[in-house]
Amino acid sequence: MLVLSVTLVIFLLVASLLLYVLIRYRQRPSDSEREPAQVYGSNQIELSWTVIPILIVVMLFLTTTRVILDTEAAPKPSSALDVTVVGHQFWWEYRYPKLGVVTANELHVPISDPAKPTPTYLSLSSADTDHSFWVPRLAGKTDLIPNRLNTMWIDPQKPGLYLGQCAQYCGTQHALMLLRVYAQSPEDFAAWIKQQQRPAEQNLSGNSAAAEGQTVFMHSACINCHTIAGTVASGRYGPDLTHVASRDTIASGPVKNTPENLRQWIADPNSMKPGVLMPSMHLNDHDLDVITAYLTTLH
Amino acid sequence: MANAIPVLEAIDQTLETKRRPPLDVVYEWVSTVDHKKIGLMYIAYALLFLLIGGFEAVLIRIQLAVPNNHFVSPQVFNRLFTMHGTTMVFFMGMPILFGFGNYLVPLMIGARDMAFPRLNAFSFWISAFGGLLLYFSYLGGDGLYGMGSAPDVGWFAYAPLTARIFSPGHSTDYWTLSLLLTGIGTTGTALNIMTTTICMRCKGMKLTRMPLFVWLMVVTSFLVFVAVSPLTAAQIMLTLDRYLGAHFFDTQAGGSAVLWMHFFWIFGHPEVYILVLPVFGFVSEIIPVFSRKAIFGYPAMVAASVAIGFISLSVWAHHMFTVGMGPAGNTFFVFSTMVISVPTGIKIFNWLGTLWGGKIIFKVPMMFCIAFLFQFLVAGLTGIMLSAAPFDWQLAGSYFLIAHFHYVLVGAIVTGLFGAFYYWYPKVTGRMMSETLGKWHFWLFIIGFHLTFDFMHLTGTLGMPRRIYTYEAGRGWEGLNLIIGIGALFQTVGTLIFVYNLVRSYYHGEIAGHDPWDAWTLEWATPSPPPAYNFAVEPTVRSRRPLWDLKHPEDQDENYE
């Protein structure tokens, strides 16, 4: 805020001086041919407009340093939640190491009470190119850089959905690598964690399409890229699908998670997010139907 | 205007132009080593790329005018913003400014040509080839598997996106090689400017009597020497990574993405000062003439320019505040960046001091310089905002940042350049540009500029990142992006009027004579256009404004300096 006020004041001051000068000293038709008085400089004036800006800079620098330290050197409370974020082209992997949860694209965190803060500390890294985690209403951005570990923290105090997106150009679909952060009350968050800790529902006897879909899935190349906990699918290249049906969106944000959209995504991801790295699996209609039926059971 | 000096009037009258066979003319230009012709070739080449780069920008703005647009595919969009940035910085900005420098520096110091005329020609032709090579990528970038076309890695080409696995085909290599070549040309020209200025000033022209434009070109050349090498080195390292199995930036094998950023920005930040300092020079020449007063505080202006040059070498990692350098690193670069605002502010105050008490004439060159002053002020202030790292953590990589740097690049640099065109066109061609068309150009361009870049600050503060080919509705960005697009159209029309003015005035402009603006530096003592040898007799000067001394024998500058 201080930076904004100082720059605003400087702008108003200098711009109005400029405007004044342009009006007051404009050439008028009645002016004689004589040139105005030639003034080559003024030591006092020039000294003052050197010293005053230096003082302003020192003040801005000191206040900025304090904010930097408050942010980057803040002591980490023991009650902080740890989340590991891995950026991929073009989706987000989230791991909660102490809670045994792996998910993708939709980050759930507990809200924090200023009296007893429970911020979320994010460890940021990347599986491929540079990315950047930017949810404006929660924090400034920090980059996800391969072969490097960065850390940032967020401390939401109001529950709700916070939107953002990748803020470092990472390739063709950088634009649709969206961020969705769900800040929840401690109870809601605990319930979500419990749900996410469960492996995938194995008993699909009540749903023949889903059962068939599971069989097709487990015999397709899908399992090489995706993980579904409790099954043979253990690929790490694409998002974890164990609880895919519990998410509001797919494709890292731009597509609503409905059975129709899910089916189309699997049929041809490029039709919804051109340039995405998931190939079309060239499945026939029947396989698409049953796989979709299976995935929609994965709450 | 003032009375013509009799000797020069006589020279004007003896010069004649005769029609010559076209092939002769072509050969003359292709083989010339005359700094004036080379300067003009740089400028013409840059104008072509201004139009191409501008066209790329218009396509970008059309795609972003409405949410979820399908005007161009994401792949095409990513090439468009990469080519727009690369073109405007390297094939518009650099050549046009070095073109003006080439043309004006020898004239302003009373020299006959540059110190190394053949190096001068070589520098132009290799830079020109670089630009053509970059655009050839649209045809040749395919590589083995039909991938790639023009480069699409962004103008600063962050690793590891530029690694072979993430950028197959040859598009990245076109980016690398074309810039490498143009860097050679830039270095050659900088060498020429430095040597010419140090060794070839006319009698009486001490360093402290050189026009400010020449000083600024010297500082610019110094920056070129220091800054271009890191870029060239990084590009060689990148090519080694891509083709010879090196892993400098290959993070999959333990290399460092941050290393590329340091190399690039050690070049990249001085680069933007290389782009802006010559424009400070233009403005420092034009504002005094149209205020009818000497520049206020010449020694401070020189000191500030040199200070800006040195300090600009120490600020580069303010482009990397979000990379996680830690509080110590971040704090240092906050400090160095804030410090550079002091000499920059001094320059603005000195320009203000020049206007104060003057007799301000609102002809088109001056109008552009006044727009420069307001716009550069804003650009500098948003720069100070961004220099506060916590502020930058929110707004780097967003449209606020794009608005800031376009305020500098378009609002200050291009605006100042337009002023320079209208001011020196009469010297180059012997004819005045049309004031009426100039005013249309000015107003359309300035209105368009503000529609686009003022509102762009808002999209950034509302969370819109850069380099996205589309966006969802409902984030509050739609209306703003539409206004931004409309501004782009205004700027396009203004620029086209400018180009028309350039061409039309060549044939129909009012004859200018040697000194249409009643100015004071040596270039105005030659005929318009100057003969190949510039000065029949080497001038002798006794102050910073030799023509003022001639016109005001009762009140010469040397009594006050």
Interface residues (C-beta under 8 A of the other chain):
Chain A: V3 L4 V6 T7 I10 F11 V14 A15 L17 L18 V21 L22 Y25 R26 Q27 D31 E35 P36 A37 Q38 V39 Y40 G41 S42 I45 E46 W49 T50 P53 I54 V57 L60 F61 T64 T65 V67 I68 L69 T71 E72 A73 Q89 L124 D128 T129 D130 S132 W134 P136 A139 G140 K141 T142 D143 I145 P146 N147 R148 N150 T151 L163 G164 Q165 C166 A167 Q168 Y169 C170 G171 T172 Q173 H174 A175 L176 L178 P254 P274 G275
Chain B: S73 P74 Q75 N78 D152 V153 G154 Y158 P160 L161 F166 T251 Q252 G254 G255 S256 A257 V258 S291 R292 K293 A294 F296 G297 Y298 P299 A300 T322 V323 G324 G326 P327 N330 T331 V334 F335 M338 V339 S341 V342 G345 I346 I348 F349 N350 L352 G353 L355 W356 G357 G358 K359 I360 I361 F362 I370 L373 F374 L377 V378 L381 T382 I384 M385 A388 A389 P390 F391 D392 W393 Q394 A396 G397 S398 G463 P465 R466 R467 I468 Y469 T470 Y471 E472 R475 H552 D555 D557 Y560 E561
